[in-house]
Amino acid sequence: MSSGATARTGLLSRIAETLFWTGRYIERADDTARMVDVYVHRMLEEPQAGEDAGCSALLAVLGMPPPEATRLDIGMALDQLAYDEKSPSAIAGAVLAARLGARSVREVISTEMWECLNVTGLGLPGQRRAAERLGPHVYLRFIRDRAALFFGLADSTMSRDDAWRFLVLGRSVERVDMTARMLLARMPAVPYEVGWPMLLHACGAYESFIRTRSWTGGSRHVAEFLILDRLFPRSVMHALATAEECLAALDPDPVRAGMGDPARRPIGRMRTRLEYADPQLLPEQLADLLSALQRTCLEASQAITERYFSYGQPVAWEQEA
């Protein structure tokens, strides 16, 4: 691979990386909005649970350190998780980072996609003012709707070429990581845990789960559905399979032995592990499996960067928190 382009189509590495992170940032904003909405709703309905414990748990699940020597409340958590425009780990920061990146690759995405991101970024201050009057759900619902619109436009207006694959690859890797974090929020070790129905709502899985399981097996089937289900598009299994398909199409030349693509290797290993997992053993293995999923996302992201995003000058927009 040359220093300026991916190996097969000549797509510039800078463009490929921007699309990959655009997919990740929009998915991150969407999933963070879903989780924050669930936590805030729960804390407002059950104030006896304690705002400080709930906000601290939410920050921990999302990998953000809480302010030192400060009692947290919902307003402080929203400032850090939703409204912070400088942190790409926050909702506003992720949306603005995606908008900045998309501006530089307007030649490979559709006009509708760019307009969607541009309008979303420009609308954030107004949505925050509305949220201060009417409650945070207004802001969080706006983010979820705009993320759905953006990915819907990508599916309907982009050719199924390498540009589209890098965008979907980024979305899939981020979805695996964020779903694992949502499930960690329901682990018993977390001081303020989210109920299973609320977790399903946060993952957009409530109706699909009810139609599939109808609660006949109880809450133990929720983790199985969100991790192992092959048909639900937000499950870990589906996201891993989608990421592997994208990587296979990006590098279609097979090797005689083993797996020659270091970017595909960690994703394929985890997908195979889940493919042949025993659902009956999942509850006792859940903690280790969720940690392994997060390690897989980190390893895959690093390998993708080394394999496809090699170029002379660094990108101008921030990639990580």
C-alpha positions, 0 to 999 in steps of 0.5 A: 500500500502506498503512503497516500492511498488504500491498496485496491481502489486508490481511495486516499487514506486521509479520506478513508480515515475520515469516513471511518471516524465519521461513522464512529462519531455519529454512532457514538453520539447516537448510542451515548444519547440513548444511554444518557436518556435512559439514565436521566429518565431513571434518576428523575423517576427514582430520585431516592437512588441518588444522583451522584451514584447514578451520574458517576456510574454513567460516566464510568461506563462511558469511560469518562472520569468524574470531576474530583471532589465534587458531588455530581448531579444531572446537570453536571453529567449532561454538561460533560456527556452531552453538551461539551463541544470540545470532547469527541467523547461527548455528544456535541463534540462527536457530532461536530467532529463528524461534521468537520471531517465530512466537510473535507470529504464532500466529494465522496459522500452525498449532498444530502449526507453533508447537509444532514450533518451540517444542519445537525451541527448548526442546530445544537445550540438551539436544541440545548436551549430547548432542553434547558426549558423542556428537559434533556429528552428534547436534545437527546431525541434530536441527536437520535433522529439525526443519526438515524437520518444520516445513516439512512441517507448513507444507505440510500445515496452512497454507492457500495464502494470502499468509501461506503465500506469505511463508513459502515466499518467505523459504525460497526466497530463503535456499535460493538464497543457501545453495546458492550458498555451498555451491557456493562451498565447492567452488571451487578458490580455497577453501583447504579444498574439499569433495568433490562427493559430500559437497557433494551430501549436504550439499544433500540431493541425492545420491540424486536426482543418482545416479538422474539422472546415475549419475556418467556425466558425472563431477563437472562435472555436479554444479554443473549439477544443483544450479543448473539442474535444474528438478525437484529442489526444492533446486536454485537454479532450482527455488527461484528459480521458486518465489520468483517464483511467490510474488511473482506471486501476491502482486502479480497485476496486470500492467503494460502494459510491463516489470516493475512489481514491483521485488521480482520483477525481480532474481529474474526476471532471474536465473531467466531467465538460468539458464533459457537458460544453456548447461550446457557453459559453466557450469564456466568461468562458475561463479564469476561466477554464484555471486557474481551469485546472492548479489547477487540474493538481497540485492537481492531481500530489500531490494526485498521489504522496501521493497515489503511490510514498510512499517509505523510501528514496527520489529519487536522481533526481530533480522533480520540478523547 
